[in-house]
Amino acid sequence: MSDQPSGERGGRLRSHIAWWLGTVSALIGIAAFFLTQCQSTAPSFDDWKTKANAVCEKEVPGIYHEMTGAADSLRALSEMMESDPESVTQDELDATAAEMREVEILTRNLVGSWRELEQPDERKKDLEKLYEGGVTVSDTTGLMAQTIHDNDWKETEKHATDAEKEQKDWSNQVKNLGLKQCEGLFEAL
């Protein structure tokens, strides 16, 4: 048997148990403190969507106006190129190219406005696809502007085909995220 009386052993056991309980409680308290301090302050996706729709309410009407104007100019220029290519002046090419450049800039500004919003932690991949889709549409519009200015109709037609597909893809991303105020941008499609 043991040389210690049972009362002394029980006191020592209680002391060890109390020490372990105190240590575990302190660790739980430290963990709780860090969890509450390290919580994300990012907005919810719904909060982000509300703000993104507000951006669209401001910017989409202007983009849509420029986009339809550029499309009308491009259509008229294309008809002139088909009927009498020699009659097309550099000024007419430059005017249409300038309209396309304005669409390029406004589209890039829309994407930039979305990126300026505080980003939610959820649906990051979908948001990145949305941003990249807008950048791609903007870049292709810029390429079209350059090929129109250069009077390179073969490349312009190629970029126009690419732009149509890219705009449809971007439209699907907008719909997937529920950005109702942004859908007006694609009414011309």
C-alpha positions as CSV (number, residue, x, y, z in Angstrom):
1,M,0.0,0.0,0.0
2,S,0.9,3.6,-0.1
3,D,2.6,5.5,2.6
4,Q,0.3,8.5,2.2
5,P,-3.0,8.7,4.0
6,S,-6.0,8.6,1.8
7,G,-7.1,12.2,2.7
8,E,-3.8,13.6,1.5
9,R,-4.0,11.6,-1.8
10,G,-7.5,12.9,-2.4
11,G,-6.5,16.5,-1.8
12,R,-3.6,16.1,-4.2
13,L,-5.9,14.6,-6.8
14,R,-8.4,17.4,-6.4
15,S,-5.6,19.9,-6.8
16,H,-4.4,18.3,-10.0
17,I,-8.0,18.2,-11.4
18,A,-8.5,21.8,-10.5
19,W,-5.2,22.8,-12.1
20,W,-6.2,21.0,-15.4
21,L,-9.7,22.5,-15.3
22,G,-8.2,25.9,-14.9
23,T,-5.8,25.4,-17.7
24,V,-8.5,24.1,-20.1
25,S,-10.7,27.0,-19.1
26,A,-8.0,29.5,-19.8
27,L,-7.3,27.9,-23.2
28,I,-11.0,28.0,-24.1
29,G,-11.1,31.7,-23.1
30,I,-8.1,32.5,-25.2
31,A,-9.6,30.6,-28.2
32,A,-12.9,32.4,-27.8
33,F,-11.2,35.7,-27.7
34,F,-9.3,35.0,-30.9
35,L,-12.4,33.7,-32.6
36,T,-14.4,36.8,-31.8
37,Q,-11.6,39.1,-32.8
38,C,-10.7,37.3,-36.0
39,Q,-14.2,37.1,-37.5
40,S,-14.5,38.5,-41.0
41,T,-15.8,42.0,-41.3
42,A,-16.6,41.4,-45.0
43,P,-20.2,42.1,-46.1
44,S,-22.6,39.3,-46.9
45,F,-23.1,38.5,-50.6
46,D,-26.6,40.0,-50.4
47,D,-25.1,43.3,-49.1
48,W,-22.6,43.3,-51.9
49,K,-25.3,42.5,-54.5
50,T,-27.4,45.5,-53.3
51,K,-24.4,47.8,-53.7
52,A,-23.4,46.3,-57.1
53,N,-27.0,46.8,-58.3
54,A,-26.8,50.4,-57.2
55,V,-23.6,50.8,-59.2
56,C,-25.5,49.4,-62.2
57,E,-28.4,51.8,-61.7
58,K,-26.0,54.6,-62.1
59,E,-23.7,53.3,-64.8
60,V,-25.7,50.9,-67.1
61,P,-27.9,53.5,-68.8
62,G,-24.9,55.4,-70.0
63,I,-23.1,52.3,-71.1
64,Y,-26.2,51.0,-72.8
65,H,-26.7,54.3,-74.6
66,E,-23.1,54.3,-75.9
67,M,-23.3,50.6,-76.8
68,T,-26.4,51.0,-78.9
69,G,-25.0,54.1,-80.6
70,A,-21.7,52.3,-81.4
71,A,-23.6,49.3,-82.7
72,D,-25.7,51.5,-84.9
73,S,-22.6,53.3,-86.2
74,L,-20.9,50.0,-86.8
75,R,-23.9,48.6,-88.7
76,A,-24.1,51.7,-90.9
77,L,-20.4,51.6,-91.6
78,S,-20.5,47.9,-92.4
79,E,-23.3,48.5,-94.9
80,M,-21.3,51.3,-96.5
81,M,-18.3,49.0,-96.7
82,E,-20.4,46.3,-98.4
83,S,-22.0,48.6,-100.9
84,D,-19.2,51.1,-101.7
85,P,-16.0,50.6,-99.7
86,E,-14.2,53.5,-101.5
87,S,-16.8,56.0,-100.2
88,V,-15.9,55.4,-96.6
89,T,-13.7,58.1,-95.2
90,Q,-11.1,57.9,-92.4
91,D,-13.2,60.4,-90.4
92,E,-16.2,58.0,-90.5
93,L,-13.9,55.1,-89.5
94,D,-12.5,57.2,-86.6
95,A,-15.9,58.4,-85.4
96,T,-17.1,54.8,-85.1
97,A,-13.8,53.7,-83.5
98,A,-14.2,56.5,-81.0
99,E,-17.6,55.3,-80.1
100,M,-16.3,51.8,-79.6
101,R,-13.5,53.2,-77.4
102,E,-16.0,54.9,-75.2
103,V,-17.9,51.6,-74.7
104,E,-14.5,50.0,-73.8
105,I,-13.8,52.7,-71.2
106,L,-17.3,52.7,-69.7
107,T,-17.3,48.9,-69.4
108,R,-13.9,48.9,-67.7
109,N,-15.2,51.6,-65.3
110,L,-18.2,49.5,-64.4
111,V,-15.9,46.6,-63.5
112,G,-13.7,48.9,-61.5
113,S,-16.7,50.2,-59.6
114,W,-17.7,46.7,-58.7
115,R,-14.1,45.9,-57.5
116,E,-14.1,49.0,-55.3
117,L,-17.0,47.6,-53.3
118,E,-16.0,45.8,-50.2
119,Q,-15.9,42.1,-51.3
120,P,-17.9,39.4,-49.6
121,D,-16.1,36.2,-48.5
122,E,-18.7,34.0,-50.3
123,R,-18.9,33.4,-54.0
124,K,-15.4,34.8,-54.7
125,K,-15.0,32.6,-57.7
126,D,-18.3,33.8,-59.3
127,L,-17.4,37.4,-58.6
128,E,-13.9,37.0,-60.2
129,K,-15.6,35.5,-63.3
130,L,-17.9,38.5,-63.4
131,Y,-15.0,40.9,-63.3
132,E,-12.9,39.0,-65.8
133,G,-15.9,38.7,-68.1
134,G,-16.3,42.5,-68.1
135,V,-12.6,43.0,-68.7
136,T,-12.7,40.6,-71.6
137,V,-15.6,42.4,-73.2
138,S,-13.9,45.7,-72.7
139,D,-10.6,44.5,-74.2
140,T,-12.4,43.0,-77.2
141,T,-14.3,46.3,-77.8
142,G,-11.0,48.1,-77.7
143,L,-9.6,45.7,-80.3
144,M,-12.6,46.3,-82.5
145,A,-12.0,50.1,-82.2
146,Q,-8.4,49.7,-83.3
147,T,-9.3,47.4,-86.3
148,I,-12.1,49.8,-87.4
149,H,-9.6,52.7,-87.2
150,D,-7.1,50.6,-89.3
151,N,-9.9,49.7,-91.8
152,D,-9.2,46.0,-91.2
153,W,-12.7,44.6,-91.7
154,K,-11.6,40.9,-91.6
155,E,-10.2,41.5,-88.0
156,T,-13.2,43.7,-87.1
157,E,-15.6,40.9,-88.0
158,K,-13.5,38.3,-86.0
159,H,-13.5,40.6,-83.0
160,A,-17.3,41.3,-83.4
161,T,-18.0,37.5,-83.3
162,D,-15.8,37.2,-80.2
163,A,-17.5,40.1,-78.6
164,E,-20.9,38.7,-79.1
165,K,-20.0,35.4,-77.4
166,E,-18.2,37.2,-74.6
167,Q,-21.1,39.5,-74.0
168,K,-23.5,36.5,-73.8
169,D,-21.1,34.8,-71.3
170,W,-20.9,38.0,-69.3
171,S,-24.7,38.3,-69.4
172,N,-25.0,34.8,-68.0
173,Q,-22.6,35.7,-65.1
174,V,-24.7,38.8,-64.3
175,K,-27.9,36.7,-64.2
176,N,-26.2,34.0,-62.2
177,L,-25.3,36.5,-59.5
178,G,-28.8,38.0,-59.5
179,L,-27.7,41.5,-60.6
180,K,-31.1,42.6,-61.9
181,Q,-30.2,46.2,-62.4
182,C,-27.3,45.2,-64.6
183,E,-29.3,43.0,-67.0
184,G,-30.4,46.0,-68.9
185,L,-26.9,46.3,-70.3
186,F,-27.6,43.2,-72.4
187,E,-31.0,44.1,-73.8
188,A,-29.4,44.9,-77.2
189,L,-28.0,41.4,-77.5
